[in-house]
Amino acid sequence: MPDIFPVLIFNARPAAGKSEILQALAHVPPDLRIERFHVGPLHVIDDFPMLWSWFEEDALLEQVFGRPRLHTTPDGYFLDHDLWHLLIRRLSLEVEKFVRDQPVKHTVVLEFSRGVEHGGYRAAYAHLSSAILRQAACVYVRVSYEESLRKNRRRFNPERPDSILEHGLSDEKLERLYRLEDWDSFSAADPDFLHVREFRLPYVVFENEDDLTTQGGERLLVRLQSCLDRLWSRYASR
């Protein structure tokens, strides 16, 4: 198989367009996806299903068994900020298990959002395993807080709160957790690479304030190809 990104990390505010980009990539024929984007067979690992399972488990513990909640408060916040970091450790573990058991080379995608209220990206990346940091490249999808709020409201389906593409946060939670984020300060030291421990991770910013990800189609793929071409050059140069 031609060279592909072994690990891609997608970061952004909620509803910024990460999952829409990955959906678009998944529908590109495999050979063309490798040629245009350096992305092989996709395996996406998102921390949202892990997070949501804690809410469901806590509700069962409290309502069915009358036992204390383990992870979350009744109004939907984590009991301890370290649980955000535990999610990152879980992502690393899931990658290691997948790579161990998969004979075919894939592009493994890690997808997560972090605001300063729960440590930001600087704290999150510090908890990624060395195996991931050694081979990862990063895409940050940039939207303003106001655009994140607009799209979060639009996508939320109360009938499917556990859905990757249709879950949402209340306005109050989105403001508390994600209005402030540290991507710019985290990446400020170098325009091409993130510096985490002894590792240098190439990164690019996908600008999406115009919501090209919702429009989809070839215009989205052209912009994505431009970003991933730059990312591949940085990845190869390191």
C-alpha positions as CSV (number, residue, x, y, z in Angstrom):
1,M,0.0,0.0,0.0
2,P,1.3,3.5,-0.8
3,D,2.3,5.7,2.1
4,I,-0.7,6.9,4.2
5,F,-1.1,8.7,7.5
6,P,-1.0,6.0,10.2
7,V,-2.7,8.2,12.8
8,L,-4.7,11.4,12.3
9,I,-5.9,13.5,15.2
10,F,-9.0,15.7,14.5
11,N,-9.6,18.5,17.0
12,A,-12.2,21.3,17.0
13,R,-15.0,22.8,19.0
14,P,-18.2,20.8,19.1
15,A,-20.2,20.7,15.8
16,A,-17.3,22.4,13.9
17,G,-17.3,19.8,11.2
18,K,-14.9,17.0,12.2
19,S,-17.4,14.2,11.7
20,E,-18.7,15.6,8.5
21,I,-15.1,15.7,7.1
22,L,-14.6,12.1,8.1
23,Q,-18.0,11.1,6.5
24,A,-16.9,12.8,3.3
25,L,-13.6,10.9,3.3
26,A,-15.3,7.6,4.0
27,H,-17.3,8.0,0.8
28,V,-14.2,8.6,-1.5
29,P,-13.2,5.3,-3.3
30,P,-10.3,3.8,-1.4
31,D,-7.7,4.1,-4.2
32,L,-8.6,7.7,-4.9
33,R,-8.7,8.5,-1.1
34,I,-5.1,7.3,-0.8
35,E,-4.0,9.2,-3.9
36,R,-5.7,12.5,-3.0
37,F,-5.6,12.5,0.8
38,H,-2.9,9.9,1.9
39,V,-5.7,8.3,3.9
40,G,-6.1,4.6,3.8
41,P,-8.9,2.4,5.2
42,L,-10.5,4.4,7.9
43,H,-10.9,3.4,11.5
44,V,-12.4,6.3,13.6
45,I,-12.1,6.4,17.4
46,D,-14.2,9.1,19.0
47,D,-14.3,9.8,22.7
48,F,-17.9,10.8,22.6
49,P,-19.3,7.2,22.8
50,M,-17.1,6.5,25.8
51,L,-18.2,9.7,27.5
52,W,-21.9,8.9,26.8
53,S,-21.6,5.4,28.2
54,W,-20.6,6.9,31.5
55,F,-23.8,9.0,31.6
56,E,-25.9,5.9,30.8
57,E,-24.1,3.8,33.4
58,D,-24.5,6.4,36.1
59,A,-28.2,6.8,35.3
60,L,-28.6,3.0,35.7
61,L,-26.6,2.9,38.9
62,E,-28.7,5.7,40.4
63,Q,-32.2,4.9,39.1
64,V,-32.1,1.1,39.1
65,F,-29.7,0.1,41.8
66,G,-29.9,3.1,44.1
67,R,-26.1,3.4,44.1
68,P,-23.9,6.5,43.8
69,R,-22.9,7.8,40.4
70,L,-19.3,6.9,39.4
71,H,-18.4,9.5,36.8
72,T,-21.0,12.3,36.4
73,T,-23.3,14.6,38.3
74,P,-27.0,14.4,37.8
75,D,-26.9,17.6,35.7
76,G,-24.3,16.2,33.3
77,Y,-20.8,17.2,34.4
78,F,-17.9,15.0,35.3
79,L,-17.2,14.5,39.0
80,D,-13.5,15.1,38.4
81,H,-11.5,16.8,35.7
82,D,-9.1,13.8,35.5
83,L,-11.9,11.9,33.8
84,W,-11.3,14.0,30.7
85,H,-7.7,12.8,30.8
86,L,-8.9,9.2,31.3
87,L,-10.8,9.5,28.0
88,I,-7.5,10.3,26.3
89,R,-5.8,7.3,27.9
90,R,-8.8,5.2,26.7
91,L,-8.3,6.5,23.2
92,S,-4.7,5.5,23.3
93,L,-5.6,2.1,24.5
94,E,-8.2,1.6,21.8
95,V,-5.6,2.5,19.2
96,E,-3.1,0.0,20.6
97,K,-5.6,-2.8,20.6
98,F,-6.8,-2.1,17.1
99,V,-3.2,-1.9,15.6
100,R,-2.3,-5.1,17.4
101,D,-5.2,-7.1,16.0
102,Q,-5.4,-5.5,12.5
103,P,-3.3,-7.1,9.7
104,V,-4.1,-4.4,7.2
105,K,-2.6,-1.0,7.4
106,H,-5.2,1.6,8.3
107,T,-5.4,5.3,8.9
108,V,-6.6,5.5,12.5
109,V,-8.4,8.7,13.3
110,L,-8.8,10.1,16.9
111,E,-11.5,12.7,17.3
112,F,-12.0,14.9,20.3
113,S,-12.7,18.4,21.5
114,R,-11.2,20.1,24.6
115,G,-11.9,23.5,26.2
116,V,-9.8,25.2,28.8
117,E,-12.4,24.4,31.5
118,H,-11.2,20.8,31.4
119,G,-7.5,21.3,30.7
120,G,-7.5,22.2,27.1
121,Y,-5.5,20.6,24.3
122,R,-2.2,21.0,26.1
123,A,-3.4,18.8,28.9
124,A,-5.1,16.3,26.6
125,Y,-2.1,15.8,24.3
126,A,0.1,15.2,27.4
127,H,-1.9,12.0,28.1
128,L,-1.6,10.5,24.6
129,S,0.7,7.5,24.5
130,S,4.2,7.8,23.0
131,A,3.2,5.3,20.3
132,I,0.6,7.7,19.1
133,L,2.7,10.8,19.4
134,R,5.5,9.2,17.5
135,Q,3.4,8.7,14.3
136,A,0.4,11.1,14.5
137,A,-0.4,14.2,12.4
138,C,-3.1,16.6,13.4
139,V,-6.0,18.6,11.8
140,Y,-7.6,21.4,13.7
141,V,-11.0,22.5,12.3
142,R,-11.4,26.1,13.1
143,V,-14.7,27.8,13.8
144,S,-15.7,30.6,16.2
145,Y,-17.5,29.9,19.3
146,E,-20.6,31.5,17.8
147,E,-20.5,29.1,14.8
148,S,-20.0,26.1,17.1
149,L,-23.1,27.3,19.0
150,R,-25.2,27.7,15.9
151,K,-24.3,24.3,14.5
152,N,-24.6,22.6,17.9
153,R,-28.2,23.9,18.1
154,R,-29.0,22.9,14.6
155,R,-27.7,19.3,14.7
156,F,-29.2,18.3,18.1
157,N,-31.8,15.5,17.8
158,P,-33.4,14.9,21.3
159,E,-34.5,11.5,20.0
160,R,-30.9,10.4,19.4
161,P,-28.7,12.1,22.1
162,D,-26.2,9.3,21.8
163,S,-25.6,9.8,18.0
164,I,-22.2,10.9,16.7
165,L,-23.8,13.2,14.2
166,E,-26.9,14.3,16.1
167,H,-25.8,14.8,19.7
168,G,-25.6,18.2,21.2
169,L,-25.0,20.2,24.3
170,S,-27.2,22.8,26.1
171,D,-26.2,26.4,25.4
172,E,-25.1,26.7,29.1
173,K,-22.8,23.6,28.8
174,L,-21.3,24.6,25.5
175,E,-20.4,28.0,26.9
176,R,-18.9,26.7,30.1
177,L,-17.0,23.9,28.5
178,Y,-16.0,25.2,25.0
179,R,-16.3,29.0,24.7
180,L,-12.6,29.3,25.8
181,E,-10.1,26.9,24.3
182,D,-6.3,26.9,24.1
183,W,-5.5,25.7,20.5
184,D,-3.9,29.0,19.5
185,S,-1.6,29.2,22.5
186,F,-0.9,25.4,22.3
187,S,0.2,25.7,18.7
188,A,1.8,29.2,18.9
189,A,5.4,28.1,19.3
190,D,5.6,26.6,15.8
191,P,3.5,27.1,12.7
192,D,4.0,23.6,11.4
193,F,4.5,21.3,14.4
194,L,3.0,20.7,17.9
195,H,5.6,20.0,20.5
196,V,4.5,17.4,23.1
197,R,7.2,15.9,25.3
198,E,10.1,14.9,22.9
199,F,7.8,14.6,19.9
200,R,7.0,16.9,17.0
201,L,3.5,16.4,15.5
202,P,2.8,18.1,12.2
203,Y,-0.5,20.0,12.0
204,V,-2.7,22.0,9.7
205,V,-5.7,24.2,10.3
206,F,-8.9,23.5,8.2
207,E,-10.8,26.8,8.1
208,N,-14.6,26.1,8.3
209,E,-16.2,29.4,9.4
210,D,-18.1,29.3,6.1
211,D,-19.5,25.8,7.0
212,L,-18.2,24.1,3.9
213,T,-18.5,20.8,5.7
214,T,-22.3,21.0,5.8
215,Q,-22.4,21.9,2.1
216,G,-20.1,19.0,1.3
217,G,-19.3,18.0,-2.3
218,E,-16.2,18.6,-4.3
219,R,-15.5,22.1,-2.8
220,L,-15.1,20.4,0.6
221,L,-12.8,17.8,-0.9
222,V,-10.7,20.4,-2.7
223,R,-10.1,22.3,0.5
224,L,-9.4,19.1,2.5
225,Q,-6.9,18.0,-0.1
226,S,-5.1,21.3,0.1
227,C,-4.8,20.9,3.9
228,L,-3.8,17.3,3.8
229,D,-1.2,17.9,1.1
230,R,0.5,20.5,3.4
231,L,0.2,18.1,6.3
232,W,1.7,15.2,4.3
233,S,4.7,17.4,3.3
234,R,5.3,18.3,7.0
235,Y,4.8,14.7,8.0
236,A,7.3,13.4,5.5
237,S,9.9,16.1,6.4
238,R,10.0,15.3,10.0
